[in-house]
Structures are given as structure tokens and as C-alpha cells.
Amino acid sequence: MFISPMLLHKSERPFEDNSYITELKLDGFRTVWTKFDDKVRIYTRHNNEITSKFPELVNIPVPNGTVLDGEIVVTDHLGRPDFEATMERFMSKKSGHSISFSVFDIICFNGEKITSLPLLERKEILRKVITEDTPLLNKVQWVEGNAEQYFELIKQHDLEGIVQKRANSTYQINKRSHDWLKVINYKYEDVYVSGLRKDEFGLLLNFENGNYAGLMEFVAPQGRKEFYKQYRDFIVEENEKFVYLDPKLKVKVKYRNLTKKGLLRIPSFVEWVS
């Protein structure tokens, strides 16, 4: 039985409020795990069944009538979530990466939805369902408040970010709620625009040393307008897919991290740099 999970809104910065709890934001992919009539089914948040991809999660010690909400992650040698390794494992069971299913909420218990219960009551039920944390199956740890200090700590360890959740929040199925907020540990970089994708908007980026930095699709309307006003002055060549530019237009972008190939992961527009 698939249940569309509750989603998070963004917050630009952490805030201090003891009516919220703070969790680590895990850099993996959202997973809904269900067990009814001794049949386990595992779904992505978009209702794609992926049970066959993770056979190690079929026989975990969780009772019938349970729906868990969490994140599947693969960690690096320092114990940090590694998104690229997670996706490699998602694409192939032969990848050799060991996964961890880190659970932060429980949606159904004993065959009944418990979404109307406050978050901390659901956490207490989850503690009784997952009695022992293992590398394969574990509960996401949380603290009361302390979001600013927690965020500074995750920045020091180069982790993805934090989640702040209202402690008495209900579980709002298929809704993006301000009761759950994510604060991303963005990095910032000044780069140059070296091209424009033709079929669907996207800007090719270069680092200041000339190396390719990736493709940026997220540019606010005003930023696009400013780009279109001037980009023709920098065209050097084009083909069926791209218009290539002399890399003179400088832009500040924010991004999650550098990929293993040294590219910006999910770069998005901040401002043009004069």
C-alpha cells in the first residue's frame, strides 16, 4: 500500500525554536517501506515500486501493518552520505555498495494510519518498532531545538543540511508543509556562462580556470531576462543542441557539492556578477 509522503518547504537559514526538533538531512533518496500480509513493498516518493532493487530490506524485523518513511543512503569512508554512490547502488545491485535505510517517521502501525498523532508520539512508536539500530536499518536521531548549532556542525563536516520539524505536527500525506523545513548547506561559486541549450533552457558553465562546471537549469525569470538581453554579443558558434559563447558573462551560483567528476551538483542562479 503506497502512501504519498509528506514533503518539506525550504528555509533560507536555521532558527531557534524549541517547539521544533532538528534532524540531519540525509543525502539519499526518499523511500516508503510497507508491509501487509507478510508482503513487503518498497516505493520511491513518486510511487515507483523498487522492492526488487533492495532485497536486503525485504526481511528486516518490522511487523505487519507497518508503513515507514525514510531515506536510503550509501555512506563514504568517513560515514557521510554519498549521493552518487547511492544512485550507483540504485541502478545496480552489482555495484557492491551497502545501503542503510534510515527511518524518520512511521505512517501506519498495526494496520492503522497514525498520521493524526503528533510527531513525537509517532517517534515513540517508531522506537518500539525499530528496537535496535543496525547499519542496514536505523532511526534518524533528533534533538530538541539547537538548529543553529546543529547547522554549524554539519557545515564543518560538509553534510547536506538539516531538517526542522514542528514537534506536535501531524503527518500530512501528499502535502508540502511549513511544519517540516529543510535548510540546505549550499556552497557558492562565481562561474562563467559558456553556452545556451536550445531545446530546453539551460546554461553551460565554466569555472574561472576554464574547466567545464556543469549545466544550470534553475535561473529566475529576471535573471533569464538579463541574460537574453546580452548573450548574442558573445556567440562564437552553435550546433543543433547548443549556442556556444565566449565565457565573459559571470554569474554567482549556489550548489549542493562537487560531483566526483568535479562538476557543480544542481547549480542554481543567485545573481549576475558585474
Buried (B, 14 or more C-beta within 10 A) or exposed (E): BBBEBBBBEEBEEBBEBEEBBBBBBBBBBBBBBBBBEEEBBBBBBEEEEBBEBBEEBBEBEBEEBBBBBBBBBBBEEEEBBBBBBBBBBBEEEEBEBEBBBBBBBBBBBEEEEBBEBBBBEBBEBBEEBBEEBEEEBBBBEBEEBBBBEBBEEBEEEEBBBBBBBBBEBBBBEEEEBEBBBBBBBBBEBEBBBBBBBEEEEBBBBBBEEEEBBBBBBBBEEEBEEBBEEEBEEBEEEEEEEBBBBEBEBEBEBBBBBBBEEEBBBBBBBBEBEE
